[in-house]
């Protein structure tokens, strides 16, 4: 992802969160914020910046005790 597209995406998320807070109240703001965070994590996994296998293998090792 290039810097320009990341900036545009950040601006779009900020606008969405702002509208949710202004017109939907606190709970709508919170929902949009949580979904934005989930979207960022999923995007990072798809881009390869986060390796889910590191976290999954760590969980499976703990349950085998």
Beta strands, then each sheet from edge to edge (+ up, - down):
end
